[in-house]
Amino acid sequence: MLMAGLFGTGWILDTFTVAFRIPGTFRKLFGDGAMTAAFLPRFVEEDQRSGREAASELFSAVTRRMAGWLTAIIVFTECCLLFGLLLFDLSDRSELLIRLTMVLMPYSLLICVAALHCAALNGVQHFLVPALLPVVLNLVWLSGGLTAMACYADDADHVWMIALSIIAGGVVQFVFSLWKLRQFGVRLRGGVISDDMQQRVAQLFRQMGPVLFGLSITQLNSFVDSLLAWLLAQPAGVLPEKLEPFRLAEGTASALYLGQRMFQFPLGVFGVALGTILFPRFTRHITARDHRGLGRDILHGLQLVLVVGIPSSIGLWLVAEPITDLLFRRGAFGAEDAQLTVRMVGAYGVGVCVFCGLLIVNRVFYAANDQMTPARQGVICVGLNIGLNIVLLPILKETALPIASVLATLFQLGLAMEVLRRRYLNGGYRIFVPVLWRSILAAVLMAGCCVLLGKYSVSDDSTWARVVRTVMPITVCVSVYWGCLRCTGLVPKQLLSEPFQSGASNAIT
């Protein structure tokens, strides 16, 4: 809301979103993604078999090596960007992109090390602080933005103040996570690491390679979408003639960013939280060779994805317009900006269930030390996404970017589920039917109520009317969906504690 109100969907916010995407990609690769997938199972195993001291030594060795790699990458990148800045005659857009990237690159190191701390906290069964770290960043970010609004009038000054506040937020995240980790007896140690531990860490980083490759391919989807949105949103006559059919409206990268923020709300609140809880459980089941417990948790996790993801996907698509109006349409963010963002929110919204499902399924593979399956499927997904972009951009314009991502991810989820079915689920896909038909039926009835309610909504444009147009359909839809599930025999509160039993008794290997 702050960024939209300050900048609208103009070229400054477009440029910022691309620059901020780079440390975000580093975090997903080296922090939350590949490193967590490779490190967490080894950390849990070391903690269970050899004790907290050995786990601390592993944590210290991994942190040192990862920090060294990232520092080298950041220094090299900064030098290349400085070289480009000094030698080439750049447009205002390109110069701002390079300068913002140079300022934000150090955040990559801070957030990746903090993410490793959070993985260790998850390994010792502490989840609160890792869940709060994004809140810490948001609070510092908001403080920086509000300070910029109070002290400066120029948009360029605003964006620099916000970039510096993000660096400050990274420092706070790092210190906070390190402090909490010490309370559990896991300390970042100095001194010499034993040869045996060095060998284990080297093996862990070799195992991380396929995960890093697979995730880098997957993350390439998001980065390419943002970069395309930035590159193709040029004034008329700037793009080569052959690219004119692909030209996008200015502000596409900003609208893409805001659309991702909206679909990542249910993904982060539910999907990432569920994956964070289940990943250590998957690892423990596999370490103990508890195949029945593993199958039960896989079934339970995917049932929850269906029950929460299906209505989230449909609901976010249905209420994209009132949500966008309520949250973003103010200040520099006008009606045209809102319409562009509505299309992005709706298109990404239909993929909530897909993204949540893939997140859970891939964690099963990583817990089983199978990094290559997600990597191979990720390569296919990226190729499909690029092909869909080429085909759909001239037809659907800006909306083609999120739709291509959702379709490519859906295809990847299908591939992953087929492997999962063969390995761990005796009952095949039919074990999901009891929950699937109940969720779809309840969601269809919910959608009908939402559409009917929209015909009689408040029509004026006051803030109060926007609140009513947003809150009322969401409240009614949640109530209808919850009630319909209960009428079909599925109690949502009970599903939080145990998997739905109808048709699930033969699901476990």
N, C-alpha and C positions, 0 to 999 in steps of 0.2 A: 504493500500500500504506500509506504514511504517513497520507494523508488519510482513508482508510477506517478504519484502526485508531484514529485520533483521534476521529472524529466518527460513524462508522457511516453509515447512509443517513438521517440525521436532518435537521431543518429548517435547522440551521446550515450543513451541507455543501451542502444544496439551494440556500441563499441564496448561498453562496460561488461555486458553479458558475455561477449566472446572472450574478453580478457579474464574474467572471473571463472570461465569454464576451464581454463588451463589448470590452475591449482585444484579445482574441483575434480578434474580428471586424474591428477596425481593422487588425490585422496582416495578415489575409488580404486585405483590400481594398487598403490603401495600401502595404503592405509586400511580402509574398510574392505578392500577386495582381495587381491592376490596374497598380500602378506597375512591378513587375518585367516584366510582359507588354509594357508600353509602352516602358520604359526600356532593357531589355537589348538588343533588336535595334538601337536607335539607338546605344547605347554601343559595341557590337561594330562596327557600321558606321563610327562615328567613329574608333575605335581603328585599324581596318584602313586606312582611307583617308587620315586626317589625322595619325595618330600619337597617342602617349600624352598629350601636353600638351593637345591639343584634347579628348581623351576626359575628362581631368581637369577641364577647364573646364565641359564638359557635366555631369559628375557634380556639381560644386559648385553650378551654377545650379539643377539639379533638386533637390538636397538643401535648398537655401535655401527654394525655393518650397514644397516639400512640408512642411518643418518649420514654415513660417509658417502654412500652412493648418491643420495639425494643432493647433498651439498655439491658434489662434483657436477651433477646434471644441472643444478641451478646456476652455478658459476659459468658453466659452458654456455647455457642459454642466455644469460645476461650479457656475456661478451658478444654473442652473435647478434642480439638485439641492438646493443650499443653500436656495433659495426654497421648494421643497416641504418640506424638513425643518423649516423655521422656521414655516411657515404652517399645516401640516396635522397633525391628530392621527393618528399612524400606529401600526400594530401593531408588535410587536417584530420580526416577520419583515420588514416593509416598511422599518422604520427601519434595520435592519442591512443590508439590500440597498442602500439609498441611501448609507449611510456607507462601505460596502466599495467601492461603485462610485466614490465620490469619491476614495478612497485609491488605487485601481488605475488610474484614468484616465491619470495621467502615464506609466504604463508603455506606453501606446499610442504616445506620441511616441518613447520610447527604442527600442522594438522595431521600429517602422516605419523609423526612420533606420538602425538596424542591419541590417534586411532589405535596404535599398537598398545599403548597403555590401556585403552578401553577393552581391547581383545583380552589382555591379561586379567582385567577386572571381571569380564564375563567368564573367564576360565575358573575364577575362584567364586563364581556364582553371585557376583554383585553387578546389578544392572542399572541402578538408579543414576549414578554419576555419568556413565556413558550415555544414558538417555538425556541427561540434562545439558551435556556439552554444547549441542546445537543451540539450546536456549541461551547459553552464555554468549555465544557469538552473536545471536540475534539482538540481545540487549545492548552489547557494545556497538553493534552496527546501527541500531536505532538511535543510540546516544550520539554517535558521530553524525548521523544524518540530521537530527534535530539541532545539534550545535551548528552544523553548516547552514541550516535554514536561518538560524538566529544571527549568525555572524557575517554571512556572505550573501550576495545577490546574484552572482554569476553561476551558471550551471557548471562551468569548468571547475570553479572552486568547490562546488558541492561534491562533484565526483572525486576530486582528489582527497577531500576530507573523509569521504566514505571509504576510499581505498586504504587510507592510513588507519581508520578505525577497524577495518578487517584484520590488518596486521596486529593491532593491539588485542583484538579478540582472540587471535591465534595464540598469543603469548599467555593470555589468561587461561585458555583451554589447556595448554601444555602444563602450566603450573598446577592447575586444579586437579587434573588427572594424575599427575605424578604424586601430589600430596595424598590423594585418596589411596593410591596403590601402595604407598608405604605403610598405611594402616593395616594392610593385609600381609605384611611381611615380605613384599616383593619390592626390592630396591634396585635402583640403577647403580651398579657397582663400578668402581674404578679398578685399576690393577690389571694383572695379566690373566687372560682367560686360558684355561687348561687346553692342552692339545686335543683331548677327547671331545671337549665341548666345541672347539673350533671345527672339528670334523663333522660333528652333528649339525652345526649351523650351516656349514658349506653344503651338506646334503639337503637341509631344509630349503636353502636358496635355489638349489638345483630343482627341487620339487616345485618351487614357486614359479619356475620358468613357464611351464605350460599354462598355469593359471593366469600368469601375467599376460601371456600371449592371448589367451582366450578373452580375458577381460579388456585388454587393450583394443582388441577387435570390436568387442561389444560397445565399449565407451567411444570408439571411433564413430559409431552411429550418431550419438548425441552431439559430439563435437563437430562432425561434418554438417549436421543439420544447422547448427548455429552459424558455422562459417559460411555455408551456402546462403543462409538468410541474410548475412551481413554483406557478402560479396555481390549477390544478385539484387540487393535493394539499392540500386544506383539510379541517379536521375536519367531521364530519357536521353539517348544519344551517347551515353558513356560506355555502355556495354557494346561489345562487337555485335554486328548485325545477326550473326547466327545464334547468339544467346538472347536476343530480344524476346522470343517466346517464353523464356524462363525468367524474365525480369519480375521481381517481386516488389511489393509496396514498401516504402520506407517505414521502419518500425517493426518489420516482420521478426527480426531477432529478439526484440523486446517482447512482442506478443508471444513468441515461442517460449521465452523465459518465464513469463507470467503464467502461461498455460501449463508449463511443467511444474511450477510451484503449486498450482491447484491440484493437479493429479497426484503430485507427490505428497500432498497432505494425507489422504487415506493410505497411500503406499507407506509413508513414514510412520504414521501413528499406528497402523495395524500391520502392514506387510513386513517392514523392517523389524518392528518389535517382535513379531512372531518368529521371524527367521533368527533373530538374536537369541531368543529363548531356546529354540529347537536345535540350533547348530551344536551347542555343547552336549545336548541330549543325544543327538544322532552319533556324535563322536564317542560318547560313553557306551552306547549300545554296541557300536562296531568294535570298540576296543575289548568289550566283554563278550563279544560274539553272541549277543542277545538279539537274535534275528526276529524273534516274536515282538520284543519291545520296540525294535526299530520299525517294523512294519506297522505297529499300532500308532507310533508317533507320526509316521508319514501319512497314514490315513487321517489321523486327527488333524494334522496341520492343513492338509488339502481340503478337508471338509470345512474348516474354518475359512479358508480362502474363498470357497464357493459361497458360503453363507454371507460373508461380509463383502466380497469382491463383486458379486453379480449386482446387488442393489447399488453399490457405490458407482459402478460403471454406468448403469442406466440413470441413476440419480444425478450424477455430475453432468451428464449430457443434457438432461432435461432442464436443469436449473442453471446452466452455464451463464445465461444472460442476466438473470437477477443477481447471481453471485458476483459477476464481473461489475455490474453497475454499483452494487453496494460497496464492494471492497476497493475498487480502483478509480471509478469515474469522479474525479475531483482534481483541482489544481490544473496542471498541464495536461492531464489525461482527459481528452474530450470524447465525444460520441463516436467519431470515426475510429479512434484508438480502441474504444470499447468493442465495437463491432468486429474488428480484427482479432481482438483477444478472445471474444466469445467463441469464434470458430476454432481457435487453438484449444481452449478449455474443453469444448465439447468433443473435439477429435481425440485429444489425449485421454479424456475422461472415459471413453469406451474401453480403454486398455487397462484400467486399474486392475481388474481381475487377472488379466494376462500377465502383467508385470509382477504382481504378487505371487502368482503360481510359479513363474520361472525362478523367482528369488528363492522359494522354498525348495524346489526340486534341485536346483544347482547346489544348494547346501548339503543335500544328501550325497551328491557325487564327491564334493570336497571332503566331507567327513569320512567317506570311504577311500580317501586318498586317490580318487580318480579325477585327475585334473584335465585329462585329454578329451573326455567326452564333451564337457562344456566348451572347451577350446575349439574343437572341430565344428560343433554346432554354431558357435559364435561366428566363425568364418563364413559359414553358409548364410547366417542371418545378415551380416554386413553386406555381402554380395547382393542378396535379395533386396535389402533396403536401398542400396544405390540404384539398382535396376528399377525399382518402383518409383524412386524419385525422378529418374529420367522420363519414365512413362507418364507419371501423374502430374508433374509440375506444370506442363503446358495446359493441362485440362483443369486441374483443381487449384492452381496457383499456390497461395500461401498454405492452405490446408493440406496440401499434398505431403508436406514434411512430417507432421505428426501421424497422418494416416499411414504413410509408408513405414514409419517406425513401429506402429502398433501391429500392422500386418506381418512384418518381418519377425517381430517378437512372438506373435501367435504361432507362426510356423516353427520357430525354434522351440517353443514350449511343446508343440506336438511331437517333435523329434525327441525331446528330453523325456516326455511322458512315456513314449514307446519303450525307451531303454529302461526306465524305472519300472514299468509294468513287467517286463521280462525278468528283471532281477529280484524284485522285492514284493510284488503283489500277486498272490495266487489267484485272486478273484478277477483279475483284469479290470477293465474299465467299468464293468457292471457294479463294482462295489461302491462307485460314486453316485449311481443312479438314484438311490433313495433320497440323498441330500440334494442332488442336482434338480430333480423335478420339483421338489418342494420349494427350493430357492427360486427357480424360474417362475413357477406359478405365483408365488407371493410377490415377486418383482414385477410381473405383468400387471397384477391387480394394483400394486403400488403406483406403477407408471400411469395407469388409467385414471387413478384418483388425482395424480399430479397434473395431468393434462386438463382434466375437468376443472380442477381448482384454478388453473391458469386463465381460463375463460372468464372467471368472475373476480380476478384480482384487482387491487387498487390501481388506478390508472395514472394518478398524478406523479410528479417527479421529485417530491420532497424526500428528505432523508428518511423520515418515518415511513413513507410509502415504500421505499426501497427495502427497509427492514422487514416490513410486513410481507412483501412479495418474495422475500428470501426465506424468512423464518417459518412462515405458515406452511408452505408446501413441504419443507424439510420435516417439520414436526408431524404433519399428517402422514407423510410417506413412511417415516420411521414407525409410527403407530400402526399403520395398515400392514406394513411388512412384518413387524413383530407379531401382530395378532394372527395373520395368515399362517405364519410358521407354526405357531402354537396350535392352531386349528388342525394342521396336518400331522400333529404329533411330535414336532421337533421343537424342543424347548431351548431357546438360545442360551439362557443362563446355564443350563445343564451341559450344553455343548462346550462351554468354556472349560469344564473340568474333565470331560471324557468324550471319546468319539461317539457319534450316533450309531446305535447298535443294529438297526434294521438293515439286513443285507451285508453287514460288515463282519460277521463272525468268521467267514472263510477268507478274509482279506489278508491275513498275516501269514508269512512264510514260516 
